Amino acid sequence: MILSTTPTLEGHPIQQYMGIVTAETIIGANAIRDFMAGLRDFFGGRSGSYEEVLRKAKATALEELSGQAAERGANAVVGIKLDYETVGANGSMLMVVASGTAVIV
């Protein structure tokens, strides 16, 4: 499966559009990550634990997007857009939404 943020794929003409596909992933960051992120926020620096959670959520959303495209008979998804949000009472959950157009190239 070819995944791309661009609307076309150079060298791979789009033969057929199979429709819009979307995927949502919500993942919780546990209390230890919240504590460590709070320290990073106070002292400065990157939060590797949150970065890892975001990478995992993005990978899961893209896998689900690929699966939906494959179910439609597509072999690529173009125009992919990724959105990141926090959800939950205290913003303790991270949400990644992926969307794109399933196509046959």
Salt bridges, closest charged atoms under 4 A:
GLU51 OE2 - ARG46 NE 2.86
GLU52 OE1 - ARG55 NH2 3.37
ASP83 OD1 - LYS81 NZ 3.75
